[in-house]
Amino acid sequence: MESKFIVPFKFKPSASEYEGVHLNFERVTGGQTVSWPIAGVQIFLPGDDPSPTMELLESKNPGFKAHGLSGFSIGNYHEFLVGLSAGSFIEKTHYVGMQWSGIEATFGDATPIAAWVFCPYHEDIFGEWDEISSLRIVGATIADIELVLVNACIAYQQKFGITPTTRSLYYDEISESDLEWEIKKSDRTTMSAPPMIANIEPLRFFYRGLIDPDHTGACIYYYRVIEYFSTFANIGEIKNLRHDYNLSDVEFCKRVIELATRDEKGPLFRLVTSITDDALLADAATARLTQNTAISTFCEALYSFRNSIVHGKFSAGYTLHSDSVLEDDAKPAQWRTLLRKLAYVALNRFGSKKI
């Protein structure tokens, strides 16, 4: 059965023709209300200013929050202007809808309420509103909005190989390429979204890895995802210590600190071993990142590469790596592909799921 979505993917007439078509304006004491019945959105506008600033809307509407000039929240409705990640090329973007329990996320044309909210900041150079895409989220609290946004963008990337990023209407902060809002849209796609990951820190790391134009920088972000979950490898031992009532508070703290600091490689290698398959080992060997397909060789090579890009000093066990400003180095790009796969598996296998 096809899923039903609250927010349409596109609008006819265009979202720019919001007054008297998509939005309702009603005079009230001290000003007027602007409502969009489809999403249950209502905003109070004091006075008669037809183009209020974000600051004015925030000051007069307790449930309204601006996210720079990239998006806004009002109650449980949130919308963010989006484009494609730097360096990406695609012939058309996609109308995509996904749902979690009580939450809807759709990628489509910017909505009439967005056209009204951003009216004071929109210029012709950005294109018409039906040429601008947005991520529309219904049902999430303001506390969970970043979690939903990142999960939705990662799910989109896994489906289409393209990472959506938020775009701003600050003219001084955009480049000419940012104005290419990819106006060709495909038919609507309803996704069976994976369970929402609730760990915001590794989600941020993974998303930053997806959008970072620098291969070495992306590798560091993906490694941080793996490192994040490797720290939980000692949970069993810590649990045993917690239930050892013969330990004093001081001794307990001392033993926990020892567990957390005594061995960096052990927990990391155990995690990598558990999430690495034969195909990835073969890819690493084919790319000559490792000398053979043994998991122990791969773990050592990964750890050595990590040290080579995070440290700025020479030391035993690795070769210091710095990216040339004149020539491309294939190794970071090759590691980026492998680390993205490992980080994604770690995120989905060990991340807490939001029900």
Steps between C-alpha positions, in 0.01 A plus 500: 500500500640840400589730787308823538692816575368815664715746303469491118817454295413790267243779481266628234469794484862563598589549867586862419129563444426431864266789584136406460593161351710289736512713815221655705540854636264604779479829687528467876559741787842659457570362154413189304557126489650319203401134487575205276226246575671208325772477765307664783735799505391836637720805552405830663611813317475827696400814318467521122852416381455252209867392517602448862855414596597171664581692818148648514336162445712343775421780746123475447463123459637285787491189281690658212875448458718611210791281390703779347365563152498130424180399675249552775288313753150577615353252745555151363550621140850568369633591157854533366612620157724233348732447207758242404829445680811673370655324208191295422338493158160362420264555211193517721411507865233275643162544663552271798282418798589294806325435828590395851261456790300823508757686288494585129794628294460598136734650241310714252436855383521776757158554656271807502571560869873498423446746215320734741749464787801557273337774294713785646821312418420345162651656188445425133849352474388205714237404244126451535364305795408202286870485406611475863493171689440449870485233765164515679463324838172447684455351847844555653571709807754779479731290720500218241513706183873463433473127560220469242672727248827305505325160491292615202801632309699182565205284387474711181872456437480124544214485249631734230872549570451876540514683833254787556641798688329804647524816292487857621342814358792705632619628165852582624553140616420320174706429193378499143473120508270522802242677283452185293196371683445198270146570379437172313305266725437130468179325580417463865680225691375357827788357696496231761718700733740310726445531877595844623838508674484688831874561562544857379881516528586214259214611274663842474838341430357278226306782336806727504695221335239481224512870417868580561662580162841403642571125500735513796255706705221255416719207609548661841124545543427137403775375729341695786178303447692173535696635795179613670353151502830328578500668840206280595706185456589514870140528619493137615804545721369830637167331578684232701687769691174682574359189663815422699394631839844424647641796308511837672378807310858614451614159373198477268580838341865404467421169327253661258755763399758226446260311274424811298863598449713186513441373149384703204570242231335199665138628508544661157632182341223290656235732359657519153532121493131463578382734220746420219405245234709314243397732217635806681825320584536408134437861396769622740752252362409582137555870573836405657400650831588166659747229402249217533137430595561405864284694745798558730691660212202721419460616861867593526488682165188691603652602832823606330308708245300663776821599683650634178216749445415611854855564624732776390817330619724217387481188715550126487226284350376732227610734223390860543250594229435847360293573190690663215359829378611420144427132446221264599577206726281197439550346844267731703224456240537122516496498878199733496294242312594220740457710814156620389388139466641407842355809669156434352499139622617607847236773515216264413619197694597669825307829494201537730172493310237764565158336528 
